[in-house]
Amino acid sequence: MGTGTVLSHERIGILGGTFDPPHRGHVDLARAAREAAGLDRVLFVVAARPPFKEGATHASAEDRLALVEVTLADAGDPAFEASRIELDRPGVSYTIDTVHELQQQFPCAEFYFIVGSDTIADLPQWKDAAELARALRFIVNLREGGPQQISPPEGFDLLVIKGNVPEVSSSQMRQELAAGEPTGDLLSPATKAYIEKHGLYRVGATGASSVLRFRHCGLRAGISAPEIPGQARDDIRESNVLRFRHCGLRAGISAPEIPGQAQDDIRESNAL
């Protein structure tokens, strides 16, 4: 074998995302993937400019990286690492470019990309999808209550798992934080402390989508729909911000007072 440095063959998982903010679902998904595939490490790759969510991040890239770092510190798993590889690269954060860089850093590694089952149908639309399929194996977690059988897109190699991962999203966390509602154990103590210290995800906080978060607290503030600028009303409808499940009805607002289009949106999302 010789006396030189021996590079071990590693299995490296990649969990990419905006992590805006990171939550227990991310950590539990990474843990389930690591256990199922025998991964030596999992890189939490923070996207700078995600291709399918341009302009949709709320906290800055550096804040999101810091949030991942404190979240992983609380998780206490030495196999988990925060990666800024996409933050240091200009332009849109394409997965194939990240994989190329990681292949240079870890030439003997075998790479796995970790996703939820709702991502599978979109894989053929990813940049250089055929090359990506040759470079990676995808670990796909089946969501509770979702389809339990999936067909891989042509050319993609899938390892399907069913981890114990809570049904939670970063948008849900942002909405609850903006409303001052408890997030329970879905955010780690250090994550909550960082968010509070830096004033992230508050109503009126600066950021690309801090536009009038009425879902949880706009109506509580006594702001009626006609007072909201037209474009903001459209944005609110599109993101189902006027869901009265959490606070509209608590505020004593009856259905006839809700604008017609909003009533339709509410019915469609079963919010009433």
C-alpha positions in Angstrom: 0.0 0.0 0.0 3.0 2.3 0.5 3.8 4.9 3.1 1.8 7.8 1.7 -1.5 9.1 3.0 -4.3 6.7 2.3 -7.5 8.4 1.3 -10.4 6.4 2.7 -13.5 5.8 0.6 -16.2 7.9 2.1 -19.9 8.0 1.7 -21.0 11.6 1.8 -24.6 12.8 1.9 -25.6 16.2 0.6 -28.7 17.9 2.1 -29.2 21.2 0.2 -31.6 23.9 0.9 -32.2 27.5 2.0 -32.6 26.5 5.6 -34.7 29.5 6.2 -34.7 28.5 9.1 -33.4 25.0 9.7 -35.6 22.8 11.8 -36.0 19.4 13.3 -37.3 18.0 10.0 -33.9 18.7 8.4 -32.0 17.1 11.2 -34.2 14.0 11.4 -34.1 13.6 7.6 -30.3 13.7 7.6 -30.1 11.3 10.5 -32.5 8.8 8.8 -30.5 9.1 5.5 -27.2 8.6 7.3 -28.4 5.5 9.1 -30.1 4.0 6.0 -27.1 4.5 3.6 -24.2 4.2 6.1 -23.1 7.7 5.4 -19.8 8.9 6.9 -20.9 12.5 6.9 -23.8 14.7 5.8 -23.1 18.1 4.4 -25.9 20.7 5.0 -25.3 22.8 1.9 -26.8 26.3 2.3 -28.0 27.7 -1.0 -27.1 31.3 -1.8 -29.5 31.7 -4.8 -31.6 28.6 -5.2 -32.7 28.1 -8.9 -36.4 27.5 -8.1 -36.8 30.0 -5.3 -35.1 33.2 -6.6 -35.9 36.1 -4.4 -37.7 33.9 -1.9 -35.2 33.8 1.0 -36.1 35.7 4.2 -32.9 35.7 6.2 -29.5 36.6 4.7 -27.2 33.8 3.5 -24.8 34.4 6.3 -27.6 34.2 8.9 -28.9 31.0 7.4 -25.4 29.5 7.5 -25.1 30.5 11.1 -28.5 29.1 11.9 -27.4 25.7 10.4 -24.2 25.8 12.4 -26.0 26.3 15.7 -28.7 23.8 14.8 -26.1 21.2 14.2 -24.3 22.0 17.4 -27.5 21.3 19.3 -28.0 18.1 17.2 -24.7 16.8 18.5 -24.0 14.5 15.6 -20.3 14.6 14.6 -21.2 13.4 11.1 -23.2 16.6 10.4 -21.4 19.6 8.9 -22.5 22.9 7.6 -21.2 23.8 4.2 -20.8 27.3 2.7 -19.7 26.0 -0.7 -22.6 27.6 -2.5 -22.3 30.9 -0.6 -18.7 31.3 -1.9 -19.7 30.7 -5.5 -21.3 33.6 -7.5 -24.5 33.1 -9.4 -27.4 30.7 -9.0 -26.8 27.7 -6.7 -27.0 24.7 -9.1 -26.6 21.2 -7.6 -24.4 20.0 -10.4 -21.9 22.8 -9.8 -21.8 21.9 -6.1 -21.2 18.2 -7.0 -18.3 19.1 -9.2 -16.6 21.1 -6.4 -17.2 18.4 -3.9 -15.8 15.8 -6.2 -12.6 17.8 -6.4 -12.5 18.1 -2.6 -13.3 14.5 -2.0 -12.0 12.5 -5.0 -12.5 9.1 -3.4 -16.0 9.8 -2.0 -19.3 8.3 -3.1 -22.0 11.0 -3.0 -25.7 10.8 -2.1 -28.2 13.6 -2.4 -31.0 13.6 0.2 -34.5 14.7 -0.8 -38.1 14.3 0.1 -40.4 12.4 -2.2 -42.1 15.5 -3.4 -38.9 16.5 -5.2 -38.6 13.4 -7.4 -40.9 14.6 -10.2 -38.8 17.7 -10.7 -35.4 16.0 -11.0 -35.4 15.8 -14.8 -35.7 19.6 -14.9 -32.6 20.2 -12.8 -29.6 21.6 -14.6 -27.6 18.9 -16.4 -29.9 16.3 -15.0 -28.4 13.4 -16.9 -24.9 14.1 -15.6 -26.3 14.6 -12.1 -27.9 11.2 -12.3 -24.6 9.6 -13.2 -22.7 11.4 -10.4 -25.1 10.7 -7.5 -27.4 8.3 -5.9 -30.5 9.9 -4.4 -31.9 9.1 -1.0 -35.6 9.7 -1.0 -37.6 9.9 2.1 -41.3 8.9 1.8 -43.6 11.4 3.5 -46.2 10.2 6.0 -49.5 10.2 4.3 -48.0 10.6 0.9 -47.5 8.1 -1.9 -45.6 5.0 -0.6 -44.4 3.9 -4.0 -42.5 6.1 -6.4 -41.1 5.5 -9.8 -37.6 6.9 -10.4 -37.1 9.2 -13.4 -35.1 7.7 -16.2 -31.5 7.3 -15.3 -31.8 8.2 -11.6 -30.8 5.7 -8.9 -33.0 6.0 -5.9 -32.6 4.6 -2.4 -36.0 4.9 -0.9 -36.3 5.2 2.9 -39.1 5.9 5.4 -37.5 7.9 8.2 -39.3 9.2 11.3 -39.3 12.8 10.0 -41.9 15.3 11.3 -44.2 17.1 8.8 -42.8 20.6 9.1 -41.6 23.3 6.8 -39.5 26.4 7.1 -42.4 28.5 5.9 -44.5 27.2 8.8 -41.7 28.0 11.2 -41.4 31.6 9.8 -45.2 32.1 10.1 -45.3 30.9 13.7 -42.2 33.0 14.7 -43.8 36.1 13.0 -46.9 35.5 15.0 -45.1 34.9 18.3 -46.5 31.4 18.5 -44.6 28.6 20.2 -42.6 26.3 17.9 -42.1 23.5 20.4 -39.1 21.3 19.8 -39.2 21.9 16.0 -36.5 24.5 16.4 -33.5 23.8 18.6 -32.7 26.0 21.6 -29.7 27.6 20.0 -31.6 28.2 16.8 -34.4 30.0 18.7 -31.8 32.0 20.6 -30.0 33.1 17.4 -33.3 34.1 15.7 -34.4 36.1 18.8 -30.9 37.8 19.1 -30.8 38.9 15.5 -34.5 39.7 15.1 -35.2 37.3 12.3 -38.6 36.5 10.9 -40.4 39.2 12.7 -43.3 41.1 11.0 -41.7 44.1 9.3 -38.2 42.6 9.4 -36.1 43.3 6.4 -35.8 40.6 3.8 -37.0 39.6 0.4 -40.4 38.2 1.6 -41.2 40.1 4.8 -44.2 41.6 3.0 -47.0 41.9 5.5 -47.2 38.5 7.0 -50.9 38.6 7.7 -51.3 34.9 8.0 -50.8 34.9 11.7 -50.8 38.5 12.8 -51.9 41.0 10.2 -55.5 40.8 11.2 -54.7 40.8 14.8 -53.1 44.3 14.1 -56.5 45.4 12.8 -55.4 45.8 9.2 -58.2 45.2 6.9 -57.8 43.8 3.4 -58.7 47.1 1.6 -55.7 48.8 3.3 -53.3 46.3 1.9 -51.7 47.4 -1.4 -52.9 45.5 -4.5 -49.7 43.6 -5.2 -49.4 42.7 -1.5 -52.9 41.3 -1.6 -52.0 39.1 -4.5 -48.9 37.9 -2.7 -51.0 37.2 0.4 -53.5 35.2 -1.6 -50.8 33.2 -3.4 -49.2 32.2 -0.1 -52.5 31.5 1.6 -51.7 34.2 4.2 -55.3 34.8 5.0 -55.7 31.4 6.7 -58.0 32.0 9.6 -57.3 28.6 11.2 -54.7 30.1 13.4 -55.8 33.6 14.2 -58.6 35.0 12.0 -61.4 33.4 13.7 -59.8 34.0 17.1 -59.9 37.7 16.3 -63.7 37.4 15.8 -63.7 37.9 12.1 -66.6 36.2 10.5 -66.6 34.7 7.0 -68.8 37.4 5.5 -66.2 40.0 6.4 -63.5 38.2 4.4 -63.2 39.3 0.8 -64.7 36.8 -1.7 -61.4 35.6 -3.3 -59.9 35.1 0.2 -63.0 33.0 1.2 -62.3 30.8 -1.9 -58.7 30.5 -1.0 -59.6 29.6 2.6 -62.0 26.9 1.5 -59.5 25.4 -0.9 -56.9 25.1 1.8 -59.4 23.7 4.3 -58.4 26.5 6.6 -61.9 26.9 8.0 
